[in-house]
């Protein structure tokens, strides 16, 4: 049985001999690759033609990868925008001055990051935003002034303690005199630190009563949800 594309065989063969790829011939003549492969079995290309085809293939692959990255980045941007939109919808239903909501948020932060085995309320983190929230929440709900909070730093071996005391003091609006100690991790000797990493800052407010209250709030809320 003669293929319905047979009348195009000579034209296709001439294109192949001229150094065109299977994909190119397929695109030009609308002939399936499987048919073209059979026709081109005995068509031999020069080394120059093969190199040209290989270069074209690699360039096409690079272009496809670039397009794929752009597409994925565009999709990620859309997903991030949708997540932000949903988050704004949730936050818009909250009351900024509601102490119960603030206590609930603080209790879950404390559940994840706070001290549980000491007789004081304390929390350590490398993210200034988390520590700022902790400070503000303690101040608004429990009357703990920022200048009453004691601080300590846990740094890597190549970090400058005085410089980072100033950094955290400025970020958290806590007097530099409140930074009582600095601990250096000797295991990091000889290992360079990324510029963005400012160590871990530990905050202590010296009373266990708040710790107990926050621990009970998070535990009781979880129990309520599970029931």
Backbone torsions as a table, in degrees:
resi	resn	phi	psi	omega
1	UNK	NA	128.5	-178.6
2	UNK	-79.9	132.6	179.3
3	UNK	-63.7	144.6	180.0
4	UNK	-67.8	-11.9	178.8
5	UNK	-99.6	5.2	-171.5
6	UNK	-58.1	-35.9	-177.6
7	UNK	-65.6	-14.5	179.0
8	UNK	-97.3	1.1	-173.9
9	UNK	-61.1	-45.7	-178.6
10	UNK	-61.2	-43.8	-179.6
11	UNK	-63.6	-42.6	-179.9
12	UNK	-64.2	-42.4	-179.0
13	UNK	-63.7	-40.4	178.6
14	UNK	-63.1	-39.3	177.7
15	UNK	-63.9	-41.2	-179.8
16	UNK	-65.3	-44.5	179.4
17	UNK	-61.7	-31.3	179.0
18	UNK	-74.5	-6.2	175.6
19	UNK	102.2	16.5	179.5
20	UNK	-82.7	148.0	179.9
21	UNK	-77.4	164.2	176.1
22	UNK	-57.7	-44.0	-179.2
23	UNK	-61.4	-40.2	-179.2
24	UNK	-66.1	-45.4	179.3
25	UNK	-64.5	-41.9	178.0
26	UNK	-58.8	-43.6	-179.0
27	UNK	-66.7	-39.1	-177.7
28	UNK	-71.9	-43.7	-171.3
29	UNK	-106.9	-5.4	-179.5
30	UNK	60.6	41.3	178.2
31	UNK	-108.7	134.5	-178.9
32	UNK	-59.4	146.8	179.2
33	UNK	-60.5	-36.2	-178.9
34	UNK	-60.4	-38.8	178.4
35	UNK	-69.4	-44.4	-179.4
36	UNK	-62.1	-40.4	-179.4
37	UNK	-58.5	-40.8	178.7
38	UNK	-66.7	-40.4	179.9
39	UNK	-66.7	-33.7	-170.9
40	UNK	-93.5	6.6	-177.2
41	UNK	-55.6	-37.9	-175.8
42	UNK	-100.8	10.3	177.7
43	UNK	-91.6	116.7	-177.6
44	UNK	-103.4	129.0	-179.7
45	UNK	-97.8	150.8	176.8
46	UNK	-72.6	163.9	177.8
47	UNK	-59.0	-39.3	179.6
48	UNK	-62.3	-42.9	179.1
49	UNK	-65.2	-41.4	178.8
50	UNK	-62.6	-42.5	178.4
51	UNK	-63.5	-39.8	178.9
52	UNK	-63.2	-44.3	179.2
53	UNK	-64.2	-41.2	179.7
54	UNK	-64.7	-40.8	177.2
55	UNK	-62.7	-42.9	179.2
56	UNK	-63.1	-39.0	178.8
57	UNK	-64.3	-43.9	180.0
58	UNK	-65.2	-40.2	178.8
59	UNK	-64.9	-39.7	178.6
60	UNK	-65.2	-37.8	179.1
61	UNK	-65.3	-42.5	177.9
62	UNK	-62.0	-43.7	-179.6
63	UNK	-63.7	-40.3	179.3
64	UNK	-63.9	-39.3	179.1
65	UNK	-65.9	-40.9	178.4
66	UNK	-61.6	-44.7	179.2
67	UNK	-63.2	-39.0	179.9
68	UNK	-65.0	-42.6	178.9
69	UNK	-63.0	-43.0	179.1
70	UNK	-62.6	-41.2	-179.8
71	UNK	-65.1	-46.0	-179.8
72	UNK	-64.0	-39.2	178.1
73	UNK	-64.7	-39.7	178.7
74	UNK	-65.7	-40.6	178.5
75	UNK	-66.7	-39.1	178.4
76	UNK	-63.6	-40.2	178.9
77	UNK	-60.8	-41.2	178.3
78	UNK	-65.4	-41.3	179.8
79	UNK	-66.0	-39.9	178.5
80	UNK	-65.1	-39.7	178.7
81	UNK	-64.8	-39.4	179.2
82	UNK	-67.7	-40.5	178.1
83	UNK	-62.6	-41.3	178.7
84	UNK	-65.3	-40.0	178.8
85	UNK	-61.6	-44.1	179.1
86	UNK	-65.3	-40.2	179.6
87	UNK	-64.0	-42.4	178.9
88	UNK	-61.9	-36.7	178.6
89	UNK	-63.2	-41.4	179.0
90	UNK	-67.1	-49.1	-176.7
91	UNK	-63.6	-32.4	-179.5
92	UNK	-64.4	-20.2	-179.6
93	UNK	-89.6	-5.0	179.5
94	UNK	-92.0	158.3	179.2
95	UNK	-107.7	112.4	-175.0
96	UNK	-53.5	-36.1	-176.0
97	UNK	-91.0	4.3	-177.6
98	UNK	-75.1	112.9	-175.6
99	UNK	-68.0	-30.9	179.1
100	UNK	-67.2	-42.2	177.7
101	UNK	-63.5	-41.3	179.6
102	UNK	-65.2	-40.8	177.8
103	UNK	-63.4	-39.1	-179.6
104	UNK	-65.0	-46.0	178.0
105	UNK	-61.4	-44.0	-179.6
106	UNK	-64.4	-38.2	-177.8
107	UNK	-65.8	-37.0	179.7
108	UNK	-76.3	-32.0	172.1
109	UNK	-62.5	-43.1	-178.8
110	UNK	-67.4	-35.6	178.5
111	UNK	-59.6	-38.1	-178.3
112	UNK	-85.7	-36.0	-169.5
113	UNK	-120.7	-16.0	-172.1
114	UNK	-81.2	164.1	177.1
115	UNK	-74.6	135.8	178.3
116	UNK	-120.5	-15.7	-173.7
117	UNK	-111.8	18.8	177.0
118	UNK	-124.4	160.2	-179.0
119	UNK	-89.5	51.4	178.1
120	UNK	-160.8	167.6	176.4
121	UNK	-99.9	119.3	-177.4
122	UNK	-152.9	160.0	-177.4
123	UNK	-156.4	141.7	177.9
124	UNK	-126.6	142.9	179.0
125	UNK	-162.8	161.2	176.7
126	UNK	-98.5	-5.3	-177.9
127	UNK	-98.9	113.9	-179.5
128	UNK	-57.5	-33.7	-177.8
129	UNK	-62.3	-42.8	179.2
130	UNK	-64.5	-42.4	-178.8
131	UNK	-69.2	-35.8	176.9
132	UNK	-63.1	-41.7	177.4
133	UNK	-62.7	-44.8	179.4
134	UNK	-57.4	-45.6	-179.6
135	UNK	-63.8	-47.2	-178.7
136	UNK	-65.3	-41.2	180.0
137	UNK	-65.2	-42.0	177.2
138	UNK	-62.5	-38.2	-179.2
139	UNK	-69.3	-45.9	-176.1
140	UNK	-72.3	-40.3	-175.2
141	UNK	-94.9	-23.3	-174.0
142	UNK	-127.5	1.6	176.0
143	UNK	68.6	22.3	178.4
144	UNK	-85.5	108.8	-179.5
145	UNK	-71.2	144.1	179.8
146	UNK	-53.6	-34.2	-177.8
147	UNK	-76.1	-1.3	176.3
148	UNK	-98.9	-3.2	-178.0
149	UNK	-91.4	130.9	177.1
150	UNK	-93.0	146.5	-175.4
151	UNK	-129.4	152.0	172.3
152	UNK	-144.4	153.2	-177.6
153	UNK	-116.5	142.6	173.8
154	UNK	-118.1	111.2	-171.1
155	UNK	-119.4	166.3	173.3
156	UNK	-87.6	164.7	-170.5
157	UNK	-61.6	-31.5	-175.9
158	UNK	-94.9	11.0	-179.5
159	UNK	-94.7	148.3	-177.0
160	UNK	-90.7	110.3	-177.1
161	UNK	-56.9	-45.8	-177.2
162	UNK	-66.0	-41.2	179.3
163	UNK	-63.3	-41.1	-177.5
164	UNK	-78.1	-26.6	171.4
165	UNK	-61.3	-44.1	178.8
166	UNK	-63.8	-40.2	179.7
167	UNK	-61.0	-51.9	-177.2
168	UNK	-68.8	-35.6	177.1
169	UNK	-61.1	-43.5	179.6
170	UNK	-68.5	-43.8	-177.8
171	UNK	-65.2	-42.5	-173.4
172	UNK	-95.7	-6.3	-178.7
173	UNK	58.1	43.9	176.3
174	UNK	-117.4	133.4	-178.6
175	UNK	-53.9	140.4	-177.5
176	UNK	-64.6	-24.3	178.0
177	UNK	-66.7	-18.4	-179.9
178	UNK	-78.7	-7.3	178.6
179	UNK	-86.3	99.5	-167.9
180	UNK	-85.3	-28.2	-176.5
181	UNK	-154.2	159.8	177.3
182	UNK	-132.4	129.8	177.8
183	UNK	-112.0	130.4	-179.1
184	UNK	-107.4	127.8	178.9
185	UNK	-83.1	103.0	-177.2
186	UNK	-67.6	-16.2	179.5
187	UNK	-68.9	-14.6	-177.6
188	UNK	-94.7	5.6	179.0
189	UNK	-55.9	130.2	178.8
190	UNK	81.4	0.9	179.9
191	UNK	-111.1	112.7	-176.9
192	UNK	-64.7	145.0	-178.7
193	UNK	-101.8	138.9	176.1
194	UNK	-64.3	144.8	-176.9
195	UNK	-59.2	-35.1	-175.5
196	UNK	-73.2	-17.3	-177.1
197	UNK	-85.5	120.3	-176.6
198	UNK	-109.2	19.9	-179.9
199	UNK	82.2	-175.6	177.6
200	UNK	-107.7	129.4	177.3
201	UNK	-105.8	127.7	-179.7
202	UNK	-106.3	130.6	179.0
203	UNK	-111.8	136.1	178.5
204	UNK	-133.7	132.4	179.0
205	UNK	-111.3	3.9	167.0
206	UNK	76.4	11.6	177.2
207	UNK	-133.7	137.9	-177.7
208	UNK	-87.4	-16.8	-175.8
209	UNK	-60.6	-41.3	-179.6
210	UNK	-66.8	-41.1	177.7
211	UNK	-56.8	-46.6	-178.7
212	UNK	-63.8	-42.4	179.7
213	UNK	-62.5	-48.3	-177.7
214	UNK	-64.9	-39.3	179.3
215	UNK	-63.3	-39.0	179.2
216	UNK	-70.9	-37.5	179.0
217	UNK	-61.1	-50.0	-178.4
218	UNK	-64.6	-41.8	-179.0
219	UNK	-64.5	-46.4	-178.9
220	UNK	-66.4	-35.8	178.9
221	UNK	-67.5	-41.8	177.3
222	UNK	-62.3	-44.6	177.5
223	UNK	-57.9	-40.8	-179.2
224	UNK	-65.2	-42.5	179.0
225	UNK	-66.1	-42.8	-178.4
226	UNK	-66.4	-27.5	179.2
227	UNK	-80.3	NA	NA
